[in-house]
Amino acid sequence: AAGGAGRVCVAVLGDLGRSPRMQYHALSLARHGRGVALLGYLRDRPHGDVLRSGNIRLVPVADLRGLRVGPKLFQYVIKVIVQAIQLLYTMLKIEQPSYILLQNPPGLPSIAVAWVACLFWRSKLIIDWHNYGYTIMSLSHGRNHPIVQIAKWYEKLFGRLSDYNLCVTNAMKEDLWVNCNIKAVTLYDKPASYFKETPLESQHQLYVKLAKDYEPFKPRAESVHSNTEMSAFTEMDEKNGHVIKTRGRPALLISSTSWTEDEDFSVLLKALEDYERYINEGVKLPSLVCVITGKGPLKDYYNGLINKLQFKHIQICTPWLEAEDYPLLLGSADLGVCLHKSSSGLDLPMKVVDMFGCCLPVCAIYFECLHELVKHNENGLIFRDSNELAEQLKMLFLGFPTVEGKLHNFRKNLRASKQLRWDETWDQTVLPLLGQNE
């Protein structure tokens, strides 16, 4: 039996604030009275529920900024060695856990390090497969690059040393079994309880808050009444606190991204150019506010492209939102757009899961196992290129904001679907694994 009195180390060699699934694991474990060491980089603030939990202790790993000396390969090897030493040192400093629950990717060097730590602690290793690290590396290096081939061999070899495995889709479960001889249990991403439709009063407060920093949220016109507080989408009578949606308001379209190679935002920008053209040709479409949230390496590149666009009817902004504001904005939007193309074709975009939690219909770009989440013409639409996305935007927003129409039907279907939430799914899937060794 595992030692460690039921304590669990939840680990990711990445930013904890941007690892929602690992935060959810920590919260679920804490809810069942487990002591959790949540281990990773502390760059962005984790969700308030994590910070407030008495059972969760944040364990920071020193954030390593890459070496700038010598050839790229040499830099990478040194970085991996230093990361391995750092991570092992941090894992051996915590109180003895019964389990180490590790996110993959990134798996190099964290899988091997977690395995060594488990040997030391006599703990069980659980790997949560979100994707394959080598397929993400292949986006920038190509499939046949030596580093990619080494990463692929490493992932398959060390992945087999785990005691239990979780994964995010049935397609990935199948692939792990067929290609790696690894037996996994599918734990679909599900929205946390705070992803839900946002009440109108809370929408207004959020818009007013965002209007301080972002032009598209500011009111389009001056208020006729002195006691009305306005945003681009809502107005509140300050006497009685009553909020209504502004007549002729723009539609709010939202997308979120980590600005990496597996999401091509030029597809959305090209579709928006077509949308602008439709309005200029006289099609009855609303103005658009397009909000793209997130941080990442390609953000500056795409911001450069966005700044060159000369739109009259579309405003784009790329804010970084506080953890608590992101669900509120999703719950206030009219349509979500997802451009995530899985590097392996085997993982599903968590952003769509969160959008569906907020009953927000989605247009998502096609890849192999997307049908496990997005049902075309039922809870959203699937597109393959910018032309198809532009046509979908035109069809969904025609005559906006009248009540009836496809957008309304999708939202109705999402409300009626009564999706399971993360807590229920986790209790059914992960809790039995942990009970086997107690």
ROFI-930524 format. One record per residue (C-alpha): residue in three letters; x, y, z. Coordinates in steps of 0.5 Angstrom, whole numbers, padded with zeros to 4 digits, always signed. Layout:
BEGIN
ALAXYZ ...
//
This chain:
BEGIN
ALA+0000+0000+0000 ALA+0002+0007-0001 GLY+0005+0011+0004 GLY+0003+0018+0006 ALA-0003+0018+0009 GLY-0007+0020+0003 ARG-0004+0026+0001 VAL-0003+0028-0006 CYS+0002+0032-0010 VAL-0001+0035-0016 ALA+0005+0037-0020 VAL+0005+0041-0027 LEU+0012+0043-0030 GLY+0008+0049-0032 ASP+0004+0055-0030 LEU-0001+0053-0024 GLY-0005+0059-0026 ARG-0006+0057-0033 SER-0007+0050-0031 PRO-0014+0050-0030 ARG-0015+0042-0030 MET-0010+0041-0025 GLN-0013+0046-0020 TYR-0019+0043-0021 HIS-0016+0036-0019 ALA-0013+0040-0013 LEU-0020+0042-0011 SER-0023+0036-0012 LEU-0018+0032-0007 ALA-0019+0038-0002 ARG-0026+0037-0002 HIS-0025+0030+0000 GLY-0021+0032+0006 ARG-0014+0030+0002 GLY-0008+0034+0004 VAL-0005+0037-0003 ALA+0001+0040-0005 LEU+0000+0044-0012 LEU+0007+0044-0015 GLY+0009+0048-0021 TYR+0011+0055-0023 LEU+0007+0061-0020 ARG+0007+0066-0025 ASP-0001+0068-0026 ARG-0005+0068-0020 PRO-0009+0061-0019 HIS-0017+0061-0018 GLY-0019+0064-0011 ASP-0022+0058-0009 VAL-0015+0054-0009 LEU-0012+0060-0005 ARG-0017+0060+0000 SER-0017+0052+0001 GLY-0014+0050+0007 ASN-0012+0043+0005 ILE-0008+0046-0001 ARG-0001+0048-0001 LEU+0002+0052-0006 VAL+0009+0049-0008 PRO+0013+0054-0012 VAL+0018+0051-0017 ALA+0024+0056-0019 ASP+0022+0059-0026 LEU+0028+0057-0031 ARG+0029+0063-0036 GLY+0033+0059-0042 LEU+0040+0059-0043 ARG+0043+0064-0048 VAL+0049+0061-0049 GLY+0052+0056-0054 PRO+0048+0052-0060 LYS+0040+0051-0059 LEU+0041+0043-0058 PHE+0046+0045-0052 GLN+0041+0050-0049 TYR+0036+0045-0049 VAL+0039+0039-0046 ILE+0042+0044-0040 LYS+0035+0047-0039 VAL+0032+0039-0038 ILE+0038+0037-0034 VAL+0037+0043-0029 GLN+0029+0043-0029 ALA+0030+0035-0027 ILE+0035+0037-0021 GLN+0030+0043-0019 LEU+0024+0039-0020 LEU+0027+0033-0016 TYR+0029+0037-0010 THR+0022+0040-0010 MET+0019+0034-0010 LEU+0023+0031-0004 LYS+0022+0037+0000 ILE+0015+0036+0001 GLU+0011+0032+0006 GLN+0011+0024+0004 PRO+0005+0024-0001 SER+0001+0017-0003 TYR+0000+0019-0010 ILE+0004+0024-0015 LEU-0001+0026-0020 LEU+0003+0029-0026 GLN+0000+0033-0032 ASN+0003+0031-0039 PRO+0005+0035-0043 PRO+0010+0037-0041 GLY+0013+0030-0040 LEU+0020+0032-0041 PRO+0023+0031-0036 SER+0018+0031-0031 ILE+0015+0024-0032 ALA+0022+0021-0030 VAL+0023+0025-0024 ALA+0016+0024-0022 TRP+0017+0016-0022 VAL+0024+0017-0018 ALA+0020+0021-0013 CYS+0015+0016-0013 LEU+0021+0010-0012 PHE+0023+0015-0006 TRP+0017+0016-0003 ARG+0014+0009-0004 SER+0008+0013-0008 LYS+0004+0011-0014 LEU+0004+0015-0020 ILE-0002+0018-0024 ILE-0001+0021-0031 ASP-0006+0026-0033 TRP-0005+0026-0041 HIS-0008+0032-0044 ASN-0004+0031-0050 TYR+0003+0028-0053 GLY+0009+0033-0051 TYR+0012+0031-0058 THR+0007+0033-0062 ILE+0007+0040-0059 MET+0014+0040-0061 SER+0013+0037-0068 LEU+0009+0044-0069 SER+0016+0048-0069 HIS+0021+0043-0071 GLY+0018+0038-0075 ARG+0016+0031-0074 ASN+0023+0028-0076 HIS+0027+0032-0072 PRO+0032+0029-0067 ILE+0029+0032-0061 VAL+0022+0030-0063 GLN+0024+0023-0064 ILE+0027+0023-0057 ALA+0021+0026-0054 LYS+0017+0021-0057 TRP+0021+0015-0055 TYR+0022+0018-0048 GLU+0014+0019-0047 LYS+0012+0012-0049 LEU+0018+0009-0045 PHE+0017+0013-0038 GLY+0009+0013-0039 ARG+0009+0006-0038 LEU+0012+0006-0031 SER+0006+0010-0028 ASP+0001+0006-0024 TYR-0005+0009-0027 ASN-0007+0014-0033 LEU-0012+0019-0034 CYS-0014+0022-0041 VAL-0018+0027-0044 THR-0022+0023-0050 ASN-0023+0016-0052 ALA-0019+0017-0058 MET-0013+0019-0054 LYS-0015+0013-0049 GLU-0015+0008-0055 ASP-0008+0011-0058 LEU-0005+0010-0051 TRP-0007+0003-0051 VAL-0005+0001-0058 ASN+0001+0005-0059 CYS+0004+0005-0052 ASN+0001-0001-0049 ILE-0002+0004-0043 LYS-0008+0003-0040 ALA-0012+0010-0039 VAL-0019+0012-0036 THR-0022+0018-0040 LEU-0024+0024-0035 TYR-0027+0029-0040 ASP-0026+0036-0038 LYS-0032+0039-0035 PRO-0034+0046-0033 ALA-0033+0048-0026 SER-0039+0050-0022 TYR-0037+0058-0023 PHE-0038+0057-0031 LYS-0045+0059-0032 GLU-0049+0064-0035 THR-0048+0071-0032 PRO-0054+0075-0029 LEU-0055+0082-0033 GLU-0053+0086-0027 SER-0046+0082-0026 GLN-0046+0083-0034 HIS-0046+0091-0033 GLN-0041+0091-0027 LEU-0036+0087-0031 TYR-0037+0091-0038 VAL-0036+0098-0034 LYS-0030+0095-0030 LEU-0027+0093-0037 ALA-0029+0100-0040 LYS-0024+0103-0036 ASP-0018+0099-0040 TYR-0021+0097-0046 GLU-0025+0102-0051 PRO-0030+0097-0054 PHE-0033+0096-0048 LYS-0035+0104-0047 PRO-0041+0106-0049 ARG-0043+0108-0056 ALA-0047+0114-0055 GLU-0048+0119-0049 SER-0054+0118-0044 VAL-0060+0122-0045 HIS-0061+0121-0038 SER-0056+0124-0032 ASN-0058+0118-0028 THR-0056+0112-0033 GLU-0049+0109-0032 MET-0048+0106-0039 SER-0043+0101-0042 ALA-0043+0099-0050 PHE-0048+0093-0048 THR-0052+0095-0042 GLU-0055+0101-0038 MET-0057+0101-0031 ASP-0062+0106-0028 GLU-0058+0109-0022 LYS-0064+0110-0018 ASN-0067+0103-0018 GLY-0061+0099-0020 HIS-0065+0096-0026 VAL-0061+0094-0032 ILE-0063+0093-0039 LYS-0059+0091-0045 THR-0058+0097-0050 ARG-0062+0098-0056 GLY-0058+0097-0062 ARG-0052+0094-0058 PRO-0046+0090-0062 ALA-0046+0083-0061 LEU-0040+0080-0057 LEU-0036+0075-0060 ILE-0031+0071-0055 SER-0025+0067-0056 SER-0019+0065-0052 THR-0012+0062-0053 SER-0005+0061-0051 TRP-0003+0064-0057 THR+0001+0058-0060 GLU+0002+0055-0066 ASP-0004+0050-0066 GLU-0008+0056-0067 ASP-0008+0060-0073 PHE-0012+0066-0071 SER-0011+0069-0078 VAL-0017+0064-0080 LEU-0022+0069-0075 LEU-0019+0075-0078 LYS-0020+0073-0085 ALA-0027+0071-0083 LEU-0028+0078-0080 GLU-0026+0082-0086 ASP-0031+0078-0090 TYR-0036+0080-0084 GLU-0034+0087-0085 ARG-0036+0087-0093 TYR-0042+0083-0091 ILE-0045+0090-0087 ASN-0042+0094-0093 GLU-0046+0091-0098 GLY-0052+0092-0094 VAL-0053+0085-0090 LYS-0057+0087-0084 LEU-0052+0085-0079 PRO-0050+0088-0072 SER-0043+0091-0070 LEU-0038+0086-0067 VAL-0034+0087-0061 CYS-0029+0081-0061 VAL-0025+0079-0055 ILE-0019+0075-0055 THR-0017+0073-0048 GLY-0010+0070-0046 LYS-0003+0070-0046 GLY+0003+0067-0050 PRO+0009+0067-0055 LEU+0005+0069-0061 LYS+0001+0075-0058 ASP+0005+0080-0061 TYR+0005+0078-0068 TYR-0002+0077-0068 ASN-0003+0084-0065 GLY+0001+0087-0070 LEU-0004+0084-0076 ILE-0010+0086-0072 ASN-0007+0093-0071 LYS-0007+0094-0079 LEU-0014+0092-0080 GLN-0018+0098-0082 PHE-0025+0096-0079 LYS-0031+0101-0078 HIS-0036+0096-0075 ILE-0032+0091-0072 GLN-0027+0092-0065 ILE-0022+0087-0063 CYS-0019+0087-0056 THR-0014+0082-0053 PRO-0014+0083-0046 TRP-0011+0079-0040 LEU-0017+0077-0035 GLU-0017+0076-0028 ALA-0019+0068-0026 GLU-0025+0071-0023 ASP-0027+0075-0029 TYR-0026+0070-0035 PRO-0032+0066-0033 LEU-0037+0072-0032 LEU-0035+0074-0039 LEU-0036+0068-0042 GLY-0043+0068-0039 SER-0044+0074-0042 ALA-0042+0073-0049 ASP-0047+0072-0055 LEU-0042+0067-0059 GLY-0035+0063-0058 VAL-0030+0062-0063 CYS-0025+0056-0062 LEU-0019+0055-0067 HIS-0015+0050-0063 LYS-0013+0045-0067 SER-0010+0039-0063 SER-0003+0037-0065 SER-0004+0030-0064 GLY-0012+0030-0066 LEU-0013+0027-0059 ASP-0015+0032-0054 LEU-0021+0037-0054 PRO-0020+0044-0053 MET-0022+0046-0045 LYS-0024+0053-0047 VAL-0030+0050-0051 VAL-0032+0046-0045 ASP-0032+0052-0041 MET-0036+0056-0046 PHE-0041+0050-0046 GLY-0042+0051-0038 CYS-0044+0058-0039 CYS-0049+0056-0045 LEU-0045+0059-0050 PRO-0046+0057-0057 VAL-0039+0055-0061 CYS-0036+0055-0068 ALA-0030+0051-0067 ILE-0025+0049-0073 TYR-0025+0042-0075 PHE-0020+0036-0073 GLU-0021+0029-0072 CYS-0024+0028-0065 LEU-0028+0034-0064 HIS-0035+0031-0065 GLU-0034+0028-0058 LEU-0035+0035-0055 VAL-0038+0039-0061 LYS-0045+0037-0064 HIS-0045+0040-0071 ASN-0052+0044-0071 GLU-0054+0042-0064 ASN-0050+0046-0059 GLY-0045+0050-0064 LEU-0042+0049-0071 ILE-0036+0046-0074 PHE-0032+0050-0080 ARG-0026+0048-0084 ASP-0024+0055-0086 SER-0025+0062-0086 ASN-0030+0062-0091 GLU-0034+0057-0088 LEU-0033+0061-0081 ALA-0035+0068-0084 GLU-0042+0065-0087 GLN-0043+0062-0080 LEU-0042+0069-0077 LYS-0047+0072-0082 MET-0052+0066-0081 LEU-0052+0067-0074 PHE-0052+0074-0073 LEU-0057+0076-0078 GLY-0063+0080-0075 PHE-0059+0080-0068 PRO-0061+0081-0063 THR-0068+0078-0064 VAL-0070+0072-0060 GLU-0071+0067-0065 GLY-0066+0064-0069 LYS-0060+0059-0069 LEU-0056+0062-0064 HIS-0062+0062-0059 ASN-0064+0054-0061 PHE-0056+0052-0059 ARG-0057+0056-0053 LYS-0063+0053-0051 ASN-0060+0046-0053 LEU-0054+0047-0048 ARG-0059+0049-0043 ALA-0063+0043-0044 SER-0057+0038-0044 LYS-0056+0039-0036 GLN-0049+0037-0037 LEU-0045+0034-0032 ARG-0040+0038-0028 TRP-0033+0037-0026 ASP-0034+0035-0019 GLU-0039+0029-0021 THR-0035+0027-0026 TRP-0029+0027-0022 ASP-0032+0023-0016 GLN-0034+0018-0021 THR-0028+0017-0025 VAL-0022+0019-0020 LEU-0024+0017-0013 PRO-0025+0010-0014 LEU-0017+0010-0017 LEU-0015+0013-0010 GLY-0019+0008-0006 GLN-0016+0002-0008 ASN-0009+0003-0004 GLU-0012+0006+0002 
//
